[in-house]
């Protein structure tokens, strides 16, 4: 299977489990079609029509278009199994088609001027009315006749009500399923296609395995304390019925532990390999909390740790590093209601891996004002071609995380974020204060670039926050900044898992993205 597979296997080691693709087959809405943007040896678009239980396929180097004035070469290639219909992910190097694939468009189609599409294809001419998200209207495929072994066809779009002259598929590069680009999928794929096994098993999940329900049942069955076996570790858990968050009903420590275990496979990629500062509230969110950075002596031996070689006298010498899902459950049992990973990794503590933009509302900043600031940052980043994502903090704020390539210092990321935010601030000076002292800000928002420093942290994605109802800091898709129902504390530990099931994790696009920051002057 080649080196790539081995890399993924290592990367997902503790949780990786192959799982068959969801059942695909007969569709009640008629015949389906798909266009996959596939970067193999060369970029091409695979146009596939569902016909009698297989995907009849053409590889279109320049991609299908709505432009009725152009004719595109379309190489007729072998039929693909229907299981491949909505495949999006990677194909290992060295395999047939090795590279990355996104579902560039999909929908339904019907043959025109032919009752039997198989016969039409045999005859060398297929007219297809397609109903996709990008492609609409009449596509025509005509066999050109070619050399031995090759089967070139010509693809065109009829001049109908859907035709758009000058329409270029490369200007619409994102997946219609995930909203991700090929680069983003390649950086952190959800699935891998194995062509060496039967089609029903070929789409293999690369996502971490979720916690089995039985593990939660075992936690429920414990008294006020006991030993909980979770993610292969035996953890002593205590004070399980203690109320940690006010709410209706209040949130107990048992519920927090269950949340930590359920969210751990999702949250871990943002924590692993990094020193972790814990914000502890052992007596609950309505009592005063405190920072706890020193890894306690009583911590289990398997819990990851990092010794800071630069620690001065009186400073933290040994930090917790959450390198496996059970570690997050341990922090929750330890009374940590917030997880704050360093922006750098333990192996290179002076090297940030993200540039962080912290939109910090003042007393007079309305939610609408904060959204306006976030949208301006979105525009500024998008304009410069920077990959980034926002998250709500679970309290009042919004943060934007920008993944970066190796080689930056904190001085550089801090300077870059400051220049970006000052550019944005110039657009809406009435909303922003650059004053250091809170009372001098006159209630205005602060665009805080100063957190880009060693051992300064923002709250982790999916961390709970110490407030009533146990709100959570939740990554959002960019278009959610236009959602009138968005709120900074919209999701809690009771609701965020449902959201994840429906919307996925928008921050996954950041994992593995290594980008240079464009100059801002
Ligand atoms: Mn292909």
Boltz pocket constraint, residues with backbone or C-beta under 6 A from the ligand:
constraints:
  - pocket:
      binder: B
      contacts: [[A, 38], [A, 40], [A, 44], [A, 45], [A, 46], [A, 59], [A, 97]]
      max_distance: 6.0
